[in-house]
Amino acid sequence: MSSASQDYRLSDDLLGPVLAILNAFQDPYLAQGLVDAGCIRKLDLDGKRLLLTILYPYPCQTQYRDTVIALTNELSKLDAIDEVECEIGFEPFSYSALGNIAPIPNVKQVIAVASGKGGVGKSTTAVNLALALAAEGARVGILDADIYGPSIPLMLGIPTFRPVSPDGVHMTAATAHGISAQSIGFMLTDDQAAVWRGPMAAGALAQLLNETQWPELDYLMIDMPPGTGDIQLTLSQKVPVSGAVIVTTPQDIALADAKKGITMFQKVNIPVVGIVENMSFHLCPACGHKEHPFGTHGGSKIAERYQVPLLGALPLHINIREDMDNGEPTVVAAPEGEVAAIYRDIARRVGAQLAKQKNHSGISIAIADDE
């Protein structure tokens, strides 16, 4: 998958068996062996100690331990190897699906999180997905593009943050829970409203995006407003988007609007990397009975129809809402819980889909050097 250089320093009689074992290890998100996926960067032998370097094209650090254990067990079965020293990590790359738009300084990939209608938990998903990517080892920022109803400041627990301009041109981003954030909400008081026509709102989005002093980011999440209006058009014309994630509920009316969101991105040549079905089910806390208050299989049906992956299904759970209201999203408030595990799984799927998409796009990709 990757065109990055490989450093193999094994004898021919050992190299073949080692590569065979490594390629037999199928990455569940890339759906490829580690060799075919371009993840194996270094192989060397120090006595009977194998030195192995694995670099993933998507963040998955919570999976590293299991990978190392599995590979060590298999590689140690070879007579020439008694010990395996494995260095494993994530190598970010720069990629945009819109090759004619200049990249954002310091930002490698831009992910739009959208929905056709409001009330489906899009912002909750965007924030938790950003935090899940960070938990998997990525440097992440989030831009609140909902100019009329910004919610990111409250969800991240930083409603009083106000940007400053160190150079009179750019403004600082906020930092919360290990990610960077920018929002029009940082510039308005609680009772102020952005009473702007569509072109003014779209201009404000462009200003927030381009005049923010973003740190080095692997992913910039854009929490889109609902609908298919001026802000969405600005995104497709002026922002180097890598892909879009569509959030929906299983309810028929939400699915109908989600379809419009998918076709909108298709028309402007922004790939949809997958569907997240929010409020998919409810588990009774007393008896564990699973209910589907908004219907069943809606997300999987729309994913099948448009031939995009179903990235995951999230429960309707009071703790998710309470965590957001408290300014500590679930991935941070309960990192070992079931819901956080679902968000991390979705984050890995998003990163892997973007990596596979880049590989099949034919667009030249610049591999970032580690600093």
LUMKE-944127 format. One record per atom (N, C-alpha, C): residue in three letters; x, y, z. Coordinates in steps of 0.001 Angstrom, whole numbers, plus 500000, padded with zeros to 6 digits. Atoms other than C-alpha are relative to their C-alpha. Layout:
// residues N
AlaXYZ ...
//
This chain:
// residues 371
Met500829498788500000 Met500000500000500000 Met500854501248500000 Ser499167498805499896 Ser502781502426500859 Ser501187499905499064 Ser498823499953500857 Ser505573503539498587 Ser501267500323500789 Ala498844499653499180 Ala507908504248501529 Ala501066498920499880 Ser498890500918500189 Ser511347502615501449 Ser499979498904501051 Gln499918501149499112 Gln511945499197502991 Gln501463499624500163 Asp498615500344499678 Asp515149498045504664 Asp500007498564500515 Tyr499983501411499646 Tyr515438494241504624 Tyr501446499507499988 Arg498607500442499892 Arg518785492873505861 Arg500062498567500517 Leu499998501413499640 Leu518107489154506094 Leu500522499185498829 Ser499557500906501058 Ser519636486299504171 Ser498791499500499227 Asp501111500419500851 Asp517538484990501301 Asp499251498809500580 Asp500667501192499473 Asp516831481694503043 Asp499142500314501221 Leu500827499607498845 Leu515419483515506102 Leu498950501034499620 Leu500917498923500374 Leu513770486475504373 Leu498651499450499540 Gly501250500555500521 Gly511192484349502559 Gly499060499521501099 Pro500880500451498915 Pro509849482540505669 Pro499496501127500910 Val500422498880499147 Val509800485785507701 Val498906500816499321 Leu501023499233500725 Leu507884487691505022 Leu498699499220499890 Ala501208500823500087 Ala505462484774504669 Ala499190500072501292 Ile500701499899498707 Ile504656484888508393 Ile499373501381500168 Leu500513498637499836 Leu504281488667508365 Leu498807500261499085 Asn501105499760500925 Asn502006488597505336 Asn498792499140500324 Ala501124500831499569 Ala499900485817506821 Ala499203500681501103 Phe500702499224498969 Phe499044488261509606 Phe499131501038499283 Gln500921499131500714 Gln495971489912508096 Gln499527501141500904 Asp500505498862499237 Asp495301493410509364 Asp498494500089499808 Pro501459500049500140 Pro491557493460510117 Pro499389501256499385 Tyr500548498747500525 Tyr491115497084509004 Tyr500459500277498575 Leu499512499833501367 Leu493282497123505886 Leu499605498828499113 Ala500374501221500716 Ala492126493591504913 Ala501139499529499099 Gln498801500426500713 Gln495688492832503781 Gln501020499479500992 Gly498867500369499184 Gly498772491127505084 Gly500913501193500205 Leu499161498851499661 Leu501348493423506663 Leu501011500332498912 Val499043499739501083 Val503780493006503747 Val499294500662498827 Asp500747499423501120 Asp501200493679501030 Asp499522501412500313 Ala500472498669499598 Ala499964496688503016 Ala501140501009500122 Gly498863499083499930 Gly503477498170503027 Gly500359500423501407 Cys499767499619498609 Cys503670498184506825 Cys501375499579500513 Ile498698500489499533 Ile506995496320507140 Ile501094500888499434 Arg499000499040500454 Arg509784498886506975 Arg501428499533500252 Lys498633500416499707 Lys512800497168508525 Lys500006498562500506 Leu499741501349499513 Leu514023493610509007 Leu501514499832500105 Asp498565500196499804 Asp517438492854510478 Asp500171498887501029 Leu499735501094499071 Leu519052490039512437 Leu501267500322500780 Asp498871499783499102 Asp521326490575515441 Asp500202498702500783 Gly499891501335499431 Gly522551487112516301 Gly498744499209499659 Lys501295500679500228 Lys519261485252516769 Lys498830500891500417 Arg501043499031499636 Arg517331488418517622 Arg499563500742498737 Leu500554499339501176 Leu515063489685514830 Leu499568501414500359 Leu500390498602499808 Leu514738493476514619 Leu498960500337498933 Leu501149499798500897 Leu511371494400513107 Leu499394501374500244 Thr500685498704499903 Thr509849497812512370 Thr498720499942499166 Ile501312499973500658 Ile506134498101511532 Ile499440501406500111 Leu500628498680499998 Leu504558501410510526 Leu498645499895499310 Tyr501356500048500541 Tyr500804501517510050 Tyr499656501327499322 Pro500441498755500633 Pro499170504051507681 Pro498780500608500676 Tyr501134499466499234 Tyr496364504588510215 Tyr500296499797501485 Pro499670500100498576 Pro496432505097514004 Pro499261498840500669 Cys500613501175499352 Cys495833501944516054 Cys500835499545501189 Gln499029500363498975 Gln498147502065519068 Gln499424499098501091 Thr500569500905499004 Thr495674500266521352 Thr500065498545499553 Gln499886501359500527 Gln496190497218519101 Gln501457499512499941 Tyr498593500352500185 Tyr500013497258519163 Tyr500405498764500810 Arg499557501087499120 Arg500456494885522100 Arg499562498650499445 Asp500498501272500531 Asp498263492157520596 Asp500744499609498729 Thr499265500277501242 Thr500045492487517243 Thr501388499474500306 Val498642500418499653 Val503500492189518817 Val500005498588500572 Ile500065501342499398 Ile502490489139520858 Ile499765498942498935 Ala500335500975501036 Ala500966487358517874 Ala501181499760499066 Leu498886500147500928 Leu503925488037515575 Leu501206499351500673 Thr498872500593499277 Thr506528487168518213 Thr499820498498500144 Asn500266501438499851 Asn504878483794518827 Asn500279499242498712 Glu499820500686501278 Glu504944482920515130 Glu501443500060499520 Leu498636499854500500 Leu508368484308514239 Leu501001499199500826 Ser499086500739499121 Ser510016482612517222 Ser499999498504499716 Lys500032501419500380 Lys509060479241515748 Lys501082499671498970 Leu498922500219500952 Leu511770479722513113 Leu501300499702500738 Asp498777500422499312 Asp515083478031514050 Asp501002501126500150 Ala498993498938499978 Ala517124481129513256 Ala499653501147500952 Ile500471498869499180 Ile515105483360515628 Ile499619499505501392 Asp500352500285498606 Asp515006483172519424 Asp499215501142500634 Glu500597498803499385 Glu513844486724520141 Glu499580500972498900 Val500479498992500955 Val511873489448518346 Val499938501341500706 Glu500095498627499497 Glu512408493149518996 Glu499210500804498976 Cys500920499373500955 Cys509492494969517392 Cys499762501463500347 Glu500343498583499894 Glu509233498713516911 Glu498768500229499131 Ile501261499888500726 Ile505694499597515900 Ile499424501398500190 Gly500511498637499901 Gly504045502929515138 Gly499071500353498855 Phe500919499449500994 Phe501878505108512933 Phe500726501071499220 Glu499352499001500844 Glu503281507060509996 Glu498929500781499238 Pro501029499208500677 Pro500945509887508916 Pro500427500395498591 Phe499717499557501364 Phe500682510917505291 Phe499033501116499631 Ser500847498915500471 Ser499247513896503464 Ser499151499507498836 Tyr500887500471501066 Tyr496225513251501289 Tyr498759500875499914 Ser501255499303500271 Ser493376515190499714 Ser499349499357498795 Ala500736500529501146 Ala490669513839497433 Ala499829501058498919 Leu500160498882500927 Leu490578517283495794 Leu501376500556499694 Gly498609499685500272 Gly493985517600494186 Gly500263501424499545 Asn499794498643500506 Asn493397521120492831 Asn499925501063501090 Ile500119499051498900 Ile493058522727496277 Ile501266499924500856 Ala498759499952499216 Ala496120523847498245 Ala499777499416501388 Pro500140500572498658 Pro496747521986501507 Pro499954501081501072 Ile500007499115498839 Ile496122523613504871 Ile501339499829500718 Pro498711500135499316 Pro499463524377506563 Pro499881499171501283 Asn499896500863498821 Asn500365521737509184 Asn498931498917500085 Val501099500973499941 Val497294519592508362 Val500184498966498891 Lys499766501056500984 Lys497760516231506637 Lys498711499486499357 Gln501262500488500547 Gln494158515046506231 Gln498832500742500642 Val501201499308499532 Val490746516700506551 Val498810499054499848 Ile501153500898499999 Ile487674514645507485 Ile498750500805500333 Ala501278499327499749 Ala484184516138507165 Ala499040499014500659 Val501021500812499342 Val481587514745509583 Val498668500705499775 Ala501215499335500466 Ala478128515449508188 Ala498777499131500231 Ser501285500703499955 Ser474465514523508335 Ser499028500779499139 Gly500995499293500798 Gly471489515355506206 Gly499076500850500837 Lys500910499255499115 Lys469445516567509184 Lys500623500143501377 Gly499525499801498644 Gly469975517823512695 Gly499396498978500955 Gly500565500844498963 Gly469373515885515884 Gly500398498541499956 Val499606501408500093 Val471143512667514899 Val501281499709500785 Gly498782500209499219 Gly474183513167517149 Gly501278500185499220 Lys498836499791500850 Lys476573514407514489 Lys501166500619500777 Ser498924499337499258 Ser478548516755516757 Ser500561499088501091 Thr499546500962499002 Thr478692514147519520 Thr500929498973499369 Thr499171500967500716 Thr480078511683516987 Thr501316500617499576 Ala498782499336500468 Ala482565514199515559 Ala500999500183501137 Val499111499755498860 Val483981515078518995 Val500588498690500512 Asn499495501277499491 Asn484226511488520219 Asn500897499301498993 Leu499145500590501023 Leu485699510363516905 Leu501371500684499995 Ala498727499271499919 Ala488354513092517126 Ala500815499519501201 Leu499303500451498794 Leu489210512012520662 Leu500447498546499874 Ala499625501403500205 Ala489245508340519621 Ala501224499889499100 Leu498810499980500859 Leu491724509072516817 Leu501233500396500811 Ala498888499579499138 Ala493892510866519377 Ala500397498869500948 Ala499707501125499109 Ala493590507876521743 Ala500751498895499277 Glu499306501011500797 Glu494889505700518905 Glu501370500482499518 Gly498642499553500276 Gly498011507840518556 Gly500143501116498989 Ala499928498941501009 Ala497125510590516057 Ala499958501374500658 Arg500129498596499593 Arg497489514361516382 Arg498763500549499295 Val501337499730500526 Val493976515691515931 Val499527501406500374 Gly500686498748499734 Gly492106518975515634 Gly498552499880499555 Ile501401499991500408 Ile488414519761515266 Ile499563501436499749 Leu500537498690500362 Leu486756522713513542 Leu498487499934500049 Asp501459499911499894 Asp483192523609514470 Asp499495500859498849 Ala500470499276501180 Ala481679524528511097 Ala498516500342500076 Asp501416499641499838 Asp478153524928512462 Asp499944501441500508 Ile499893498585499659 Ile478237528713512372 Ile498783500476500791 Tyr501227499528499347 Tyr474617529144513493 Tyr499739499318501345 Gly500245500718498744 Gly474643526551516277 Gly501246499311500503 Pro498753500634499563 Pro478203525973517531 Pro499839499289501342 Ser500149500774498766 Ser478354523258520180 Ser501322499446500519 Ile498718500585499600 Ile482002522200520304 Ile500557500616501289 Pro499455499445498745 Pro483007524705523059 Pro499413499348501247 Leu500633500625498840 Leu480474523232525487 Leu500351498529500097 Met499738501439499986 Met481101519638524458 Met501408499688500477 Leu498624500210499563 Leu484836520009525101 Leu500276500630501360 Gly499834499415498668 Gly484268521892528365 Gly500840501251500040 Ile499169498784500049 Ile485967525123527226 Ile499186501179499450 Pro500843498938500558 Pro483119527641526681 Pro500566501401500191 Thr499474498652499729 Thr485160530558528061 Thr501290500296499238 Phe498771499753500760 Phe488158530158525748 Phe499779501117498983 Arg500046498948501006 Arg488863533205523586 Arg501331500002499240 Pro498757500002500766 Pro491403533107520730 Pro500738501325500116 Val499181498795500097 Val494267535573520607 Val500791499926498695 Ser499250499948501252 Ser496341536695517631 Ser501432500418500286 Pro498610499657499684 Pro500096536498518264 Pro500664500885498954 Asp499337499251501073 Asp500984538001514878 Asp499092501013499315 Gly500928499064500611 Gly497927540121514097 Gly499330499462498752 Val500580500624501197 Val496979537731511272 Val499295498690500336 His500544501306499661 His496404534278512724 His499500499990501442 Met500526500118498638 Met494461533226515807 Met500289498614500550 Thr499655501249499346 Thr495210530523518324 Thr498795499068500063 Ala501033501006499779 Ala493244527292518628 Ala499980499633501482 Ala500098500492498630 Ala491989525954521931 Ala500596498599500076 Thr499548501371499758 Thr493361522752523443 Thr499160499407501121 Ala500818500668498990 Ala491144520306525320 Ala500106498496499816 His499925501470500013 His491592516638526201 His500987499489498956 Gly498960500447500907 Gly494671516462523978 Gly499763500278498532 Ile500235499636501394 Ile493118517813520768 Ile499868501516499882 Ser500158498567500266 Ser493030521279519172 Ser498583500258499499 Ala501373499690500390 Ala489735523058518529 Ala499858501460499632 Gln500350498643500382 Gln488354526142516815 Gln498500500051499713 Ser501448499856500166 Ser484777527450516754 Ser499627501471500030 Ile500554498642499923 Ile482817530624516099 Ile499458500244501399 Gly500512499888498638 Gly481424529883519564 Gly501000500586500970 Phe498980499407499152 Phe484737530980521060 Phe499995501521499912 Met499994498557500228 Met484057534468519733 Met498658500656500306 Leu501325499491499669 Leu480431534841520826 Leu499701499731501460 Thr500457500262498644 Thr478908535186524258 Thr498819499046499949 Asp501048501023499940 Asp476268532715525420 Asp498709500424499323 Asp501298499569500531 Asp473335534861524284 Asp500113500630498612 Gln499832499444501339 Gln474807536033520977 Gln499690498963498938 Ala500274500881501127 Ala473679534594517657 Ala500683500553498757 Ala499401499599501279 Ala475396534650514263 Ala498866500191498991 Val501126499700500899 Val472641536363512255 Val500581500406498650 Trp499325499766501272 Trp474285536014508855 Trp499295499248498876 Arg500457500725501173 Arg473208535119505378 Arg501021498910499636 Gly499170501140500340 Gly474630531962503813 Gly501407500339499561 Pro498638499687500434 Pro477600533545501996 Pro500876500541501126 Met499224499491498872 Met478658535353505200 Met500437498855500908 Ala499658501158499175 Ala478538532088507155 Ala501093499168499346 Ala498974500754500723 Ala480554530339504454 Ala501341500712500074 Gly498771499223499866 Gly483106533143504585 Gly500603499871501376 Ala499510500161498633 Ala483330532806508354 Ala500681498645500166 Leu499381501317499940 Leu484063529099507942 Leu501395500036499383 Ala498701499922500667 Ala486873529815505480 Ala501008500752500858 Gln499104499212499151 Gln488314532411507858 Gln500465499182501206 Leu499636500832498855 Leu488206530067510851 Leu501011498933499604 Leu499133501086500449 Leu489883527331508838 Leu501396500500499665 Asn498727499563500563 Asn492622529337507158 Asn500783500957500890 Glu499302499035499157 Glu493433531919509824 Glu500287499469501398 Thr499654500618498722 Thr493735529505512733 Thr501430499486499940 Gln498612500452499909 Gln497281528736513827 Gln499992498532500465 Trp500089501411499648 Trp496883524956513688 Trp501381499434500317 Pro498740500720499793 Pro499638522853515246 Pro500120498883498963 Glu499852501145500908 Glu500968519822513351 Glu498889498989500290 Leu501143500898499834 Leu497888517648512791 Leu500042498891498953 Asp500191501098500943 Asp497433514229511244 Asp498587500050499408 Tyr501392499908500440 Tyr493662514731511050 Tyr499355501268500543 Leu500850498893499576 Leu491451517805511151 Leu498561499599499719 Met501418500323500150 Met487814516913511792 Met499226501299499807 Ile500886498849500174 Ile485221519357510476 Ile498587499561500333 Asp501376500289499591 Asp481899519176512297 Asp499074500885499178 Met500808499243500945 Met479557520223509502 Met498615500306500551 Pro501404499771499663 Pro476153521873509964 Pro499132499057499183 Pro500881500853500802 Pro473180519813508779 Pro499596500701498706 Gly500481499427501253 Gly471934520282505239 Gly501021499938498883 Thr499159500029501207 Thr473447520843501804 Thr500066501401499384 Gly500051498612500460 Gly473810524621501562 Gly501351500614499732 Asp498811499221500342 Asp476454527326501230 Asp501270499497500678 Ile498800500435499282 Ile478807526016503891 Ile500528498698499402 Gln499572501251500628 Gln478865522556502323 Gln500643500256498638 Leu499424499667501303 Leu479529524099498916 Leu501387500617500154 Thr498686499413499729 Thr482386526168500333 Thr501014498919500328 Leu499117501097499632 Leu483856523018501825 Leu500532499291498765 Ser499599500769501182 Ser483901521260498452 Ser500838500816499032 Gln499288499153500952 Gln485372524246496603 Gln501313500547500525 Lys498852499283499440 Lys487973525615499016 Lys500789499231501050 Val499342500747498933 Val488964522901501504 Val500500498664499446 Pro499450501256500530 Pro491287519951500669 Pro499533498784500803 Val500604501075499212 Val488960517308502108 Val500523498641499527 Ser499551501355500320 Ser490213513724502274 Ser498823499050499865 Gly501167500869500039 Gly486839512100502900 Gly498957500479500984 Ala501122499596499150 Ala483482512403504634 Ala499437498803500741 Val500718500986499193 Val481759510460507402 Val498570500492500162 Ile501411499645499890 Ile477949510459507365 Ile499425499381501260 Val500630500464498763 Val476086510193510686 Val498491499988499797 Thr501444500112500122 Thr472496508978510761 Thr499459499190501175 Thr500663500950499115 Thr469984507191512964 Thr499246499019499117 Pro500729500960500838 Pro467996504145511801 Pro498631500498499541 Gln501328499480500313 Gln464867506313511541 Gln499894500351498516 Asp500163499814501445 Asp463452506552508009 Asp500248501436499566 Ile499847498605500410 Ile463372510358507941 Ile501465500429500052 Ala498570499695499926 Ala467017510568509033 Ala500747499339498853 Leu499349500707501104 Leu468015507985506443 Leu499773500712498676 Ala500294499277501241 Ala466281509952503703 Ala500917501203499840 Asp499114498837500070 Asp468337513029504577 Asp501463499586499897 Ala498624500489500110 Ala471529510985504961 Ala500334499669498547 Lys499792500292501424 Lys471104509826501360 Lys500339501279499231 Lys499715498726500666 Lys471052513478500288 Lys501426500447500301 Gly498635499640499645 Gly474281514045502176 Gly501016499193499199 Ile499092500851500773 Ile475935511099500432 Ile500077500467498556 Thr499999499589501405 Thr474857512203496962 Thr500623501379499820 Met499354498687500080 Met475985515777497713 Met501513499840499916 Phe498553500197500022 Phe479520514603498486 Phe500441499317498714 Gln499654500657501264 Gln479507512349495438 Gln500053501007498849 Lys500043499007501080 Lys478588515296493199 Lys501219500906500003 Val498833499102499922 Val481546517330494455 Val501302499213500140 Asn498816500869500063 Asn483970514364494242 Asn500725499839501331 Ile499441500295498689 Ile484499513940497983 Ile499540498597500398 Pro500406501369499667 Pro484535510223498866 Pro499378499910501390 Val500586500314498698 Val482293509022501673 Val500705498752500525 Val499231501138499488 Val484495506774503813 Val499137499046500810 Gly500876500924499300 Gly481542505328505702 Gly498849500670500717 Ile501204499583499280 Ile478312505555507687 Ile500141499625501467 Val500119500293498571 Val477961505799511467 Val498529500042500352 Glu501394500045499571 Glu474594504686512782 Glu499945500319501489 Asn500102499550498612 Asn473911506615515983 Asn498636499634500564 Met501253500378499328 Met471210505772518544 Met499421498727499379 Ser500385501216500713 Ser471132502340516944 Ser499104499099500835 Phe500773500876499122 Phe469751500514519954 Phe500087500526501425 His499978499635498589 His468990500887523652 His500025498728500826 Leu499920501131499094 Leu470049498416526323 Leu499398500392501336 Cys500621499723498703 Cys467838498323529400 Cys501042499791501096 Pro498982500158498953 Pro470175498969532377 Pro499609498991501069 Ala500462500921498965 Ala468021496762534598 Ala500087498540499556 Cys500085501402500430 Cys467559493622532484 Cys500875499668498796 Gly499153500260501150 Gly469859494057529476 Gly499259499770498703 His500789500196501226 His467017493827526960 His500348501075498971 Lys499653499063501068 Lys467932495414523617 Lys498751500420499246 Glu501119499436500749 Glu465367497705522015 Glu500528500863498868 His499633499168501145 His465468499565518682 His498922501064499814 Pro501075498995500035 Pro463380502724519245 Pro499875500725498672 Phe500046499279501273 Phe464273504211515835 Phe500028499064498791 Gly499988500947501103 Gly464086501041513745 Gly501297499209499963 Thr498836500875500083 Thr466644498462512669 Thr500594499987498586 His499253500244501244 His469290497989509962 His499977501167499016 Gly500039498864500927 Gly468818501466508494 Gly501373500366499474 Gly498649499637500411 Gly472531502254508469 Gly500606498986499053 Ser499422501032500863 Ser473523498922506935 Ser499355500005498622 Lys500686499969501296 Lys470891499255504199 Lys500504501150499130 Ile499531498855500781 Ile472028502724503159 Ile501468499807499612 Ala498611500283500332 Ala475672501612503312 Ala500091499039498823 Glu500004500969501100 Glu474897498670501050 Glu499546500654498696 Arg500520499366501206 Arg472911500808498625 Arg501059500869499329 Tyr499020499072500579 Tyr475709503354498175 Tyr501411499419499995 Gln498721500713500044 Gln478512500783498495 Gln501093500721500788 Val499033499427499064 Val480212502441501438 Val499939499188501290 Pro499993500820498786 Pro481231500781504721 Pro499076500550501084 Leu500642499628498743 Leu479083500804507834 Leu501103499972501049 Leu498841499888499116 Leu481739502050510253 Leu499707499505501407 Gly500341500434498657 Gly479850501228513432 Gly498618500463500396 Ala501326499668499476 Ala476629501415515428 Ala500138500316501484 Leu499880499533498619 Leu476359503352518689 Leu498667499924500725 Pro501255500130499254 Pro473790502827521443 Pro499408501354500388 Leu500667498861499378 Leu471254505318522746 Leu500209499851501500 His499587500188498607 His472748505806526199 His500053501357500683 Ile500077498720499286 Ile472130508521528775 Ile501386500526500364 Asn498658499547499615 Asn475810508596529763 Asn500680500801498893 Ile499398499250501104 Ile476804509811526286 Ile499555501451500056 Arg500530498635499908 Arg474526512828526653 Arg500544500710501229 Glu499512499369498772 Glu475578513491530268 Glu501484500366499877 Asp498575499715500161 Asp479272513270529372 Asp500216501255499155 Met499855498819500847 Met478862515847526595 Met499586501260500747 Asp500457498845499230 Asp476915518191528870 Asp501027500413501052 Asn498992499720498980 Asn479704517905531434 Asn501333500457499405 Gly498757499587500642 Gly482370518809528875 Gly501082498943500017 Glu499061501120500023 Glu484010515376529154 Glu499399498895499150 Pro500595501012500877 Pro483028513288526120 Pro500354498586500439 Thr499926501371499484 Thr482624509552526690 Thr501364499363499793 Val498674500592500245 Val485975508589525113 Val500989500427501073 Val499135499505498921 Val487621510705527842 Val499443499613501361 Ala500616500244498699 Ala485123510191530677 Ala500044498527500399 Ala499998501438499715 Ala485013506383530399 Ala500800499274498927 Pro499178500533501095 Pro487966505334528208 Pro500018498484499906 Glu499999501461500020 Glu487694501664529185 Glu498611499417499784 Gly501370500469500144 Gly483939501472528632 Gly499686499497498606 Glu500430500584501274 Glu481997499790525842 Glu499837501058498916 Val500246498962501002 Val481007503038524106 Val501316500557499472 Ala498696499507500444 Ala484596504335524022 Ala500674498988499082 Ala499418501044500853 Ala485680500992522536 Ala499385500042498609 Ile500663499894501308 Ile483095501417519744 Ile500551501197499233 Tyr499451498808500669 Tyr484350504938518987 Tyr501420499753499509 Arg498626500277500429 Arg487967503720518862 Arg500010499062498794 Asp500104500897501153 Asp486967500924516496 Asp499606500780498745 Ile500398499155501135 Ile485220503471514252 Ile501173500857499542 Ala498848499164500346 Ala488314505708514407 Ala501016499206499184 Arg499060500826500754 Arg490549502852513247 Arg499467499718498600 Arg500595500271501314 Arg488119502063510427 Arg500081501231499092 Val499908498773500801 Val488055505703509280 Val501424500183499485 Gly498609499838500417 Gly491860505909509244 Gly500407498987498947 Ala499663501041500964 Ala492174502600507395 Ala499312500233498662 Gln500711499719501251 Gln489523503564504832 Gln500694501110499225 Leu499287498917500667 Leu491388506778504086 Leu501320499492499412 Ala498745500557500507 Ala494638504821503712 Ala499757499170498742 Lys500317500813501178 Lys493032502362501285 Lys499532500878498849 Gln500494499076501026 Gln491330505194499434 Gln501163500712499319 Lys498810499347500552 Lys494637506996498999 Lys500742499062499069 Asn499261500972500785 Asn496220503812497662 Asn499373499772498631 His500696500282501254 His493566503389494967 His499678501251499192 Ser500400498761500656 Ser493216507055494030 Ser500905500357498822 Gly499048499626501034 Gly496304507294491857 Gly500630501362500236 Ile499437498700499674 Ile497145510618493536 Ile501339499806500698 Ser498693500090499381 Ser500771511129494481 Ser499926500491501438 Ile500083499686498578 Ile501149511148498243 Ile501396500291500551 Ala498730499666499352 Ala503906512820500236 Ala500030499335501372 Ile499849500625498703 Ile505051510656503136 Ile500751500957500917 Ala499407499019499083 Ala505780512856506132 Ala501186499384500733 Asp498847500448499221 Asp509171512569507770 Asp499728500228501480 Asp500145499815498559 Asp509169512054511521 Asp500920501124500443 Glu499197498866499548 Glu510391515135513304 Glu500654499626501321 
//
